[in-house]
Each structure stands twice: as C-alpha cells, then as structure tokens.
C-alpha cells in the first residue's frame, strides 16, 4: 500500500501542472480589465497602464504564466488585487468556515442517505421504498439556491427559528449544511438502494439466512459492507459537488467561506485569488479520490494495491 500511495502522490504533480495551465488561461479569459478596477473609475489611461505594468499584466501571457508558476513553486500565491493582502492570508481566513460547512453537510448527507437507501432496499416496492425514493428524486431535482432561499423564508423570516445567514452561532450551520447536503444525500440513497438490492440476491446472503442469522445481521453485518464500494466511489465524487455547490450556497447564506470569496474575486477580476482557490479545489478533489481508493482496501480486503 505504501508504494501505491507514493505512486499516486507523484501522479498528482503532472495533474496539478495541467490543471494550473487550464486555470490560468481560464482566469485570463474572464471579461474585464483588473488594472482598471485597481486604478479606480477616475483613473486616467496613463494611470491604468502604470497599474497594469506594476501588476505584470503588460507582459505576454506565457511569460505571466511562468512567473506565476515560479512563485507558486516557492509557495508564493501572490497578493490580492482587491485588498493588497497575501492570497494565503485571504484563503486562510476563509478556509475553516468552508471546511466545517462541508464536513457537516457530508456527515448528515451520508448518514441519512445510507439509512434511506437501506430501508428502501429492504422494503422494496413498499410504501417505505416509494417514500424514500420520492424524497431522493426531489432532492436531486430542487436547485440548491432555490431550496436555500425557501428555507430562509420559512425558518428564518416566517418562523424566526434560525438566522438568515452569517456564522454567528451553531444554528447558523443548520440551513446551509442542510441545503448543501440535500443533493448528496439523494445520490447516496439511490446508490445504496441499488447496490444493496444486488448484494442481497447473492448466494452467501441466502446461506446466512438459512443458518438462522437475523435479517438485521444479514443486512447490516454482511450486505451493507459489500454494497459500500460503489457507494464510497460515488460519495467521493459527490465531494466535488459540495465544493462547487458551496460557491452558490455561501453566497445565498452570506457564509464567510471560500465560495463567497471566489464569487467576490471573480466580480473584481482578482486573478491571484481566483487562481489559488481553483487550484486548491482541484487539489482537494484529487486527495479525496486518493482517500476513496484507500477505503476500498478497508471495505474489501481482497483488493490489492499495485
């Protein structure tokens, strides 16, 4: 396994290199002139050109990229065009709010999704199955921003039970975490149901039942463990959905995290912050997929890493 981990870590380097090229080109294709925004609306053309020269935006795009990569290798993410602070400081101040929002969203989504999936699989074609899958389809169909606005209107504005946004108390996590995790819970429920239904048809499950094992032991002790591999794969992929969804949800709930910072940075054409955030999102997604691969061996000891 150690060799497998080292191999996967080494594979991250060329992937991040290619991703950095794509991100750099994409960011510089965003309409608008950051030099004009930094100089201000009252700045003259001469002032704008001076700012552009100070920012290095007057150089050829290839030269700008290699300068960016040189600084990146040295651990320098640059400075925010909007605030003048180091990008690492800007991201560091916003990282933990997004981290905890993602953790709580994923936690409830996986737990509830597994429960719904198991109940639907064991109660196939009964009202519990229909009710659970109706909820799953609804969770996939509802746009997250619309769901967030409706929850704010109901629980914050009408009932006054929860805050409309911000990150003041533990109650502030409830609405954004529920909104962000709804789609993931729906996907986990559907995959758990499908995978567990296939596993429960296997011969060793029938053998366990014939030996007198309880249905609970058969389902939770043997069936679910073997049904978890495709579920874990999809859950890892859904982490990318959470990263993308956090951009929208943090804006809806005024959450002081990386998603809202990214939206604000795009509006201001803050190239260094945009590039750093997108690269971090890509790295997080790659690391999560590595963790998923390692979980395969825990769930199924027959898997060998090459």
C-alpha distance (Angstrom), angle and dihedral (degrees) to the residues before:
residue distance angle dihedral
X1 . . .
X2 3.81 . .
X3 3.81 91.3 .
X4 3.79 89.7 47.9
X5 3.82 91.5 53.0
X6 3.82 92.6 48.2
X7 3.80 90.4 48.3
X8 3.79 92.4 51.0
X9 3.81 92.0 47.1
X10 3.81 90.5 52.3
X11 3.80 89.3 49.9
X12 3.80 89.0 57.9
X13 3.82 92.1 67.5
X14 3.85 98.8 65.7
X15 3.81 90.5 38.5
X16 3.80 91.7 55.1
X17 3.80 89.9 45.8
X18 3.80 91.6 56.0
X19 3.79 91.0 42.6
X20 3.81 90.6 51.6
X21 3.82 90.6 54.7
X22 3.79 91.8 50.6
X23 3.81 92.6 46.1
X24 3.80 93.4 47.3
X25 3.80 92.9 50.3
X26 3.80 92.6 43.6
X27 3.81 93.4 50.7
X28 3.79 92.7 49.6
X29 3.81 89.6 51.9
X30 3.81 91.7 62.2
X31 3.82 108.1 114.3
X32 3.79 115.7 -111.4
X33 3.78 138.9 58.2
X34 3.82 115.3 -96.3
X35 3.80 90.1 -166.2
X36 3.80 89.6 60.5
X37 3.81 91.2 49.5
X38 3.80 92.6 48.8
X39 3.81 93.2 45.9
X40 3.80 92.7 49.0
X41 3.78 134.8 -123.1
X42 3.80 93.4 -78.8
X43 3.81 95.0 51.8
X44 3.79 120.1 117.9
X45 3.80 123.2 -125.4
X46 3.79 88.6 -102.5
X47 3.80 90.5 54.7
X48 3.81 91.1 48.9
X49 3.80 91.8 50.3
X50 3.80 90.2 49.0
X51 3.81 90.9 52.5
X52 3.80 91.0 46.4
X53 3.80 89.5 53.4
X54 3.82 92.0 48.2
X55 3.80 90.5 51.5
X56 3.80 92.4 47.0
X57 3.80 91.8 -121.0
X58 3.80 91.4 128.0
X59 3.81 91.4 68.9
X60 3.84 124.4 91.1
X61 3.80 113.3 -81.2
X62 3.83 92.6 -115.9
X63 3.79 91.6 53.8
X64 3.80 90.0 48.1
X65 3.81 90.1 52.9
X66 3.80 94.9 50.9
X67 3.80 90.2 47.7
X68 3.80 88.4 51.1
X69 3.82 92.1 49.3
X70 3.81 92.3 46.9
X71 3.79 90.7 54.5
X72 3.81 91.8 42.5
X73 3.81 92.9 54.8
X74 3.80 87.9 52.4
X75 3.80 90.0 52.6
X76 3.80 94.6 -106.4
X77 3.80 111.7 134.4
X78 3.79 91.9 179.4
X79 3.79 130.7 -123.4
X80 3.78 129.3 -62.1
X81 3.79 112.4 -104.2
X82 3.79 89.5 -147.7
X83 3.80 102.8 48.5
X84 3.80 103.7 15.2
X85 3.81 89.8 -130.0
X86 3.79 123.0 128.5
X87 3.80 111.2 -86.1
X88 3.81 89.6 -129.4
X89 3.82 88.7 59.7
X90 3.81 92.4 47.8
X91 3.80 92.1 50.4
X92 3.80 93.9 40.5
X93 3.80 90.7 56.6
X94 3.82 91.6 52.0
X95 3.81 101.6 36.1
X96 3.81 101.5 83.4
X97 3.83 96.3 50.5
X98 3.82 89.4 54.2
X99 3.81 91.8 42.2
X100 3.81 94.2 54.4
X101 3.78 92.9 42.0
X102 3.81 89.6 53.2
X103 3.82 93.1 45.5
X104 3.81 94.5 51.4
X105 3.80 92.0 43.0
X106 3.80 92.2 51.4
X107 3.82 93.2 42.9
X108 3.79 97.3 55.9
X109 3.80 92.6 37.2
X110 3.82 93.8 55.0
X111 3.82 94.6 43.5
X112 3.81 95.6 47.3
X113 3.80 92.7 38.4
X114 3.81 91.8 53.7
X115 3.81 92.5 47.5
X116 3.80 92.9 49.7
X117 3.80 91.6 45.2
X118 3.81 94.2 49.9
X119 3.81 93.6 46.4
X120 3.81 91.4 47.8
X121 3.81 92.0 49.1
X122 3.81 94.6 48.1
X123 3.82 93.0 42.3
X124 3.77 95.8 43.6
X125 3.82 115.4 177.7
X126 3.80 91.5 3.8
X127 3.79 127.7 113.4
X128 3.82 91.5 -94.1
X129 3.81 89.5 57.3
X130 3.79 94.1 47.0
X131 3.80 92.5 45.7
X132 3.81 93.2 48.3
X133 3.80 95.0 47.5
X134 3.80 91.3 45.2
X135 3.79 87.8 56.5
X136 3.81 91.1 46.9
X137 3.80 93.7 50.9
X138 3.80 89.9 46.5
X139 3.80 90.5 51.4
X140 3.79 90.8 52.9
X141 3.79 94.0 45.3
X142 3.81 100.9 50.1
X143 3.83 115.0 88.3
X144 3.80 107.8 -122.1
X145 3.80 95.2 -132.5
X146 3.83 90.9 51.8
X147 3.80 92.0 47.4
X148 3.79 90.2 49.5
X149 3.79 92.9 51.1
X150 3.81 91.8 48.0
X151 3.81 91.8 50.0
X152 3.80 90.7 49.8
X153 3.79 90.5 49.6
X154 3.82 92.8 49.9
X155 3.80 106.4 35.9
X156 3.81 100.8 27.2
X157 3.81 107.2 29.6
X158 3.82 103.3 28.7
X159 3.81 103.1 29.6
X160 3.80 99.3 22.5
X161 3.81 92.2 -145.0
X162 3.80 98.0 126.2
X163 3.82 136.2 29.6
X164 3.80 118.9 -97.4
X165 3.78 93.4 -129.5
X166 3.77 147.2 -42.4
X167 3.79 126.4 82.9
X168 3.78 105.2 -91.6
X169 3.83 103.4 127.2
X170 3.79 140.0 3.4
X171 3.80 88.0 -90.2
X172 3.80 88.2 66.9
X173 3.82 89.0 70.6
X174 3.80 96.5 57.5
X175 3.81 103.0 75.0
X176 3.84 99.1 38.0
X177 3.82 92.8 42.8
X178 3.81 91.6 49.2
X179 3.80 92.1 46.6
X180 3.80 94.0 46.8
X181 3.81 94.8 45.6
X182 3.82 98.8 45.1
X183 3.80 95.5 87.4
X184 3.81 92.1 45.4
X185 3.81 92.2 50.0
X186 3.80 89.6 52.1
X187 3.81 93.0 51.5
X188 3.82 92.9 45.9
X189 3.82 90.5 49.8
X190 3.80 93.9 51.5
X191 3.82 94.5 45.5
X192 3.81 92.8 45.3
X193 3.80 91.3 51.4
X194 3.80 93.6 48.2
X195 3.80 95.6 44.2
X196 3.81 95.5 43.7
X197 3.80 92.8 48.5
X198 3.81 89.1 56.4
X199 3.81 92.6 47.3
X200 3.81 93.5 48.9
X201 3.82 88.4 60.6
X202 3.83 92.6 59.7
X203 3.81 122.1 112.1
X204 3.81 95.3 -118.9
X205 3.81 89.6 57.7
X206 3.80 90.7 54.2
X207 3.81 88.8 46.8
X208 3.79 91.1 53.5
X209 3.78 91.3 50.9
X210 3.81 91.8 48.2
X211 3.82 89.4 54.0
X212 3.78 89.9 58.3
X213 3.80 101.1 -101.5
X214 3.77 112.9 157.0
X215 3.79 118.3 -108.1
X216 3.80 88.7 -116.6
X217 3.81 91.5 54.7
X218 3.79 92.2 46.3
X219 3.80 93.8 48.5
X220 3.80 102.3 39.4
X221 3.80 100.0 26.9
X222 3.80 101.2 42.8
X223 3.78 112.2 5.0
X224 3.79 101.5 48.5
X225 3.81 94.7 46.5
X226 3.80 91.8 56.9
X227 3.79 92.2 41.5
X228 3.80 92.5 54.8
X229 3.83 100.0 79.1
X230 3.84 97.2 78.3
X231 3.81 88.8 37.3
X232 3.81 91.6 54.7
X233 3.80 90.1 48.6
X234 3.78 92.3 53.1
X235 3.80 92.1 43.1
X236 3.80 89.8 55.8
X237 3.78 90.7 50.9
X238 3.79 89.6 48.5
X239 3.79 89.0 59.8
X240 3.78 86.0 71.8
X241 3.79 87.5 53.6
X242 3.80 89.5 54.9
X243 3.80 91.3 51.6
X244 3.78 91.4 51.3
X245 3.78 93.4 40.8
X246 3.79 92.4 51.3
X247 3.80 89.1 68.0
X248 3.81 90.6 62.7
X249 3.80 97.8 35.5
X250 3.80 94.7 48.8
X251 3.79 89.3 52.9
X252 3.82 92.5 49.3
X253 3.81 93.2 48.6
X254 3.84 97.1 34.7
X255 3.80 87.7 -120.3
X256 3.84 112.0 177.5
X257 3.80 95.2 -131.6
X258 3.79 142.3 112.8
X259 3.80 93.7 -80.3
X260 3.78 94.3 58.7
X261 3.81 90.1 42.5
X262 3.81 89.2 54.7
X263 3.81 92.7 51.4
X264 3.81 91.3 48.5
X265 3.81 90.8 46.9
X266 3.80 93.0 51.4
X267 3.81 90.0 50.6
X268 3.81 89.7 52.1
X269 3.84 94.5 40.1
X270 3.80 88.3 -122.9
X271 3.82 95.8 172.9
X272 3.84 99.3 -176.4
X273 3.82 93.9 51.8
X274 3.81 93.9 44.6
X275 3.81 92.6 49.4
X276 3.80 93.4 47.0
X277 3.81 94.3 47.9
X278 3.78 95.3 47.9
X279 3.80 90.8 47.7
X280 3.81 90.4 50.8
X281 3.81 91.0 49.2
X282 3.82 89.4 51.5
X283 3.82 91.9 48.7
X284 3.81 91.8 49.0
X285 3.79 90.9 51.3
X286 3.82 91.4 50.3
X287 3.81 92.6 48.6
X288 3.81 92.0 48.8
X289 3.81 90.3 53.5
X290 3.81 89.5 51.0
X291 3.81 89.5 52.7
X292 3.81 89.8 49.3
X293 3.81 90.4 53.5
X294 3.80 90.1 52.0
X295 3.81 91.4 49.6
X296 3.80 89.2 59.6
X297 3.80 89.6 70.1
X298 3.80 91.7 50.8
X299 3.80 93.5 49.7
X300 3.80 94.3 42.0
X301 3.84 115.8 25.7
X302 3.81 89.7 -169.4
X303 3.81 89.5 73.6
X304 3.80 112.2 98.2
X305 3.79 123.8 -161.9
X306 3.78 117.1 -133.5
